[in-house]
């Protein structure tokens, strides 16, 4: 028997119209459910009820394929219903205590700490954001910067978090979960990595090159052309420049900024050896205050979810349904929990906007753990 395709398509169109009609009816009922939950204080997400419902729906069909299909279909419908209920109920973010400010509180007594030695790119970012009319100092590790800000020894801290050539700096993401700090702003610096050594040194003299791992990565193409030169990781690019200057060994060189060369009396042997001309690093400004600037336009979140199929999709879908653009996602393994991950996401928007509030309310209820790391303004 030959099937009439046009007739089959007509039947499918008729069935789809019925499905759409029933879907609209279901969403109307969801409005009543949301009103009830508002009046009783009941949580929108009721996992026990949803699992019982899925089990009943699966039992209505016989073969395994359709059981799986029905489960998938109704999990999506339930997820959409929850998102709609959050929109009806409106934001419920009393447990995320952020205070809005118009400007960062800065004067000559404001203590700002940055990563690295004098001449570091981080110091450049600090100067460009805060100017010279502050009390500034540095620490030699990312953790020390975090600690200095968290304990109130400095009001603000400046740290690198991402490079256009080498990606996110994973150590920073891990540390953000260890300390009570908030990201309030970000600043982008064009990075030009220079090879520098003692005055009079040439490339033929160099046997050892020191730099931060990010500096070495950004110059990997140049370094691959000189396999005879040993590369060694150092705590910071500017720290590497300081080491070369202090040890006065003509066979040593550093990869760092021209600013560092000037600070420590070194000469540039070869300029701009990073393999990408458009090489930029994004720096974050952190504080131990729960504040955000009124012109903040990017929210940074950290969350954990259950280790099960579809969990990440359901989480991220909350931003889509609230018309929010997800600009970045990073995953980091959770210590002592094999094959489980913590996710860091950045979403365009201000925490005060209704869409962001709705998305966060949904994410907060669904996540095993949620931390708002900051609402970030560009500076």
N, C-alpha and C positions, 0 to 999 in steps of 0.2 A: 504494500500500500504506500503510495507516494503522499507525503505530508505536504499540505498547503502552507508554505511558510508565511504568506501574508495573513492567513487565517490564525495561525499560531501567534503571530505578533499582535494581532488585534486582541486576542484573548489575554495576552500578557499585559497589554495597555489597560484593559478593563480591570484586571487584577491589581495592577499598580495603582490605579485610581482609588480602588477600595483600600489598599494599604495606606495611601497618603491620607485618605479620609479618616481611617481608624487611628493613624498616628496623630493627627490634629486633635482628635477626641481625647486620646491618651494624654497629650500635653495639657489640654484644658483641665483634665482631672488632676494633673500634677500641680496646677495652680492651687487647687483646694488642699492638696496634701501639704504644700508649702505654707499655706495659711494656718493649717492645723499645727504644723511644727513650730511656726512662729509663736503661736499662742501658748504652746506647752513647753517650749524650750527644748524640744526633741531634736537630736542630731539628724541632719539630712541623710547621711550615709549610715545605713543599717545593714552591715554585712551578713548577719545571721538571716534576716528576712530575705535578702537577695539570693543567698545560697539555697534556701528552702524553695524559693520561687523557681530558680533555675532547674532544680531537681524535678519539680512537678512538670515543667515545660518539656524537659528531656524525655520524661516518661510518656508524653503524648505522641511520640513518634517511635518507629520500630528500629530502622537500620542505623548503624553507627554514624554513617555520613550525615544523615539528617539530624541526629542527636547533637553532633558537633555543630552543625550549621545553625540549629535553633538556639543553642547556647550562645554562639557567637553573636547572632542577631539580637537576642534579648539583652545580652550584656551591653551591647552598644546602645540599645534603646534606654536601658536603665541609666547608663552613663550620661546620655543626652538629657534625660529627665532630671538627674541630679544637678547638672550644670544649669538647667533652666530654673530649678528651684532656688539655686544660689542667686541667680539674677533677680528673682522675685523677692527673695528675702533681703537682698542687699548685703553689703560688706559687714563682716563681724570680726573686726581685727583688734579688739581691745587688748588682746594678749601680745600684740606686736607694738610695743611702746616707743614709737619714734616721734621726735619733736621737730617741726619745721623751723628753719632759720633762713634769713635772707642772704646772709654773708657769713663767711668763716671769721671767727673772733681772733684777730691777729694784731699784735703791736710789737714793739721792740723787746718786750719781756716774754713774748710767746716762744716757748721752746719747741723746736722742730728737729726731729732726728731723721737722718737718711742713711741708707746702706752704703758702705764702702769708704774708701779713703778720700782725701781732698783730691778734686779733679775727676770724680766719678760722674758718669752720666746721670746717676741718681741725684747728685748734688746740682747738676745743671737743671734737672726737672724741678727740684726744690726752689732754686733761685727764680726760675721762670714763673712758678706758681705764687710764691710768697714774697719775692723780692729780697732785698738785703736787710730790711729793717726788722729782723727777728733775731732770736738767740738760737743759732743752729749748731749742731754737732753730729757726729756719725757713730755708727756701730759697725762691727766687722762681719756680722752674720744676719741673715733674715730673722732668725729667732730672737736675737738680741734687740732688733728694732721692734718686733712685736711686743716683747716683754717691757721695753722702755715705755711704749705707749700704753700698754694695758695697765701698768702699775702707776701711771700718772706722772712719771718723770719727764715725759714730753707730752705736749698737748696733741701734736700731730706727728705722723711718720710718713716717710716716702719710700716706696718699694717698687721694683719692677714686677710686672705680672705676665706680660706677653710680648713676644717679638714677632714681627711679620715674617721673618725668615725661619725661625726655629720653634714658633708656637708658644703655648702656655708654659709658664715656669711652675712645674708641679709642686715644688717645695712650698711655694707661697700658698697654693690652694690647701695643702695639708695643714699648714700653720694657722690658716684662718679658722679652722675648726678647733684649734687648741687654745685660742685666746679670745677674750671678750673685747673685740675691737669692731669698729664699723667703718666701711669704705664710704667716704663722703664725696670724693672727686677722683677724676683721672686726668692725666696729662700725657700727651704724646711727644716724644723727642725723636728727631731723625738721628740715627746712629751711624757714625762713620768710624770704623775700627782701623786704627793705624798700627803698623809695626814700628816699635821704637826701641832704641838702645842707648848706650853711652855715647857721648859726643865723639864723632870720628869713626864709630863702628859701621861696618857695611854688612850686607846680607851674607857675604862669604865668611864673616867672622862668627856668625851665630850658630850655636850648637844646641841651645835650649830656649824654648819659647814658653812663657808663662801667661796664663789668663784665666778668667772665670770660665767654667764649662760652656756658658752661653757664647762668650767671645770666641772660643775655639770652634764651636759649631758654626757660628756665623762666618767664619773664615776658613771653613773646611776645604773649599776648592783650592785656595792658595796653599794651604798646608799640605794637601795631597801632592802638590807639585814639588814639594821639598821634603821627601821622606827621610832624608839624612838628618833633619832637624828634629830633636826630641820635643814633644809638647807635654806640658805639665799643668794640671788644673790648679787654680789658686782661688782664694776666697772671694776676690773681686778683681775686676780689670785694673782699677786704680791701685789696689793693693799689690798687684803684680808689678806695676810701674814703680811703685815705691821700693819693692824688693830689689829690682834691677839697679835702681839709683843707689841704694844703701850698700849693696854688695860689691859694686864697682868691678864687675866681671864682664869683660868685653864680649864673652861668648854667650851672654844672656840677653834676651830681649823680651819685651812684653807686648801684648795686644791690648790696646786701651784707647782712650780718647786723646785727641790733641791737647785738650784741657789738662789731662793727667801728665802728658809730656812736659808741658809748660810748668806745671806745679812742682815736678821733681827734677827739672833740669835735664831732661832727656832729649834726644834728637829723633825725628821721624826718619826711619830708614826707608819705609815704603808706605805711602798713604793709601787709605781706603781699600784695604785688602778684603773686606767683607764681599762675599760672592754676589750679593744683590745690591744694586745701587739704591733701590728704594727700600731701605732697611730702617724700620721704625720700631721703637719700644714704647709700650704703654705702661705708665707708672700709676700706681694708686696712692691716694692720700687717705690715711687711716687715723682714727681717733678712738678714745674709749667712751665717747659720748654717744647716746642713741639719738643722733640728729640726722637730718637730710636738708639739703639746700632746696629752696623753692623752685629753682629751675632744673632740678634733677630729672634726667630723662632716661635712666636705665636702672633697672632693679637687678641686684645680684642675689641669688638664692642658693642655698645648699640643702639638699634633701636626701633622705634614704627611703627606699621602698621595699616592699616584700619581694623576695626572690621567686617570682612567678611570671608565667607568660602573660604578656599584655600590660604589665604593671607600668612600665615606662611610657608606653603609648597613652594609656589612660591619664597619666599624670600630665604629659605635655599637651594633650588635647584640650586641657583647661585654658591654655593660653590662646589656642586657635579659636575656641568658641567665644572668647572675649575680645577677638580681633587684636591680639597682641603679637608683636613680631619677636620671635625667639632668635637672638643674634649669636648666641654661643652656648655650647654645652661641653663640659669636660667631665670625665669620670675618673675616680680615684679609688683604689681598693681599700676596703675597710679592714683595719688591723684586727687580726685574730678571727676573722670571719671569711673563710675560704670562698672565693668566687662571688663575693658580694661587694657592691660598689656604692660609693657616695657620689652624687651628681651635683655639679655646679652649673647653674644656668644664668644667663643674662637675658633680660627681657626689656624691650623698649617701653618706657612709660614711667609715670609718676605714681608713687604709692597712694596718693590722694584720689586718683582717678577711679570712677566706679568700676570700669572694666578690670583694672588691676586688683581692686578690692575683692571683686567677685572671684577672680581667678585664685587669689591667695586663700580665700575662705575655703574653696574646694580643695586646693593643694594641701592646705593645713590639715584638713580632715582625713585625707587619703594617705598622706605620707606617714611613714613610721617615725620620722623625725624631720623637722623643718627649721631652718635658721635663715632669717633675712640678714644677709651680710651687709647690705647697704643699698640706698637709693643714690645713684652716682650722677654727679654733674660734671660736665666737661669744663676744664680750666686750662 
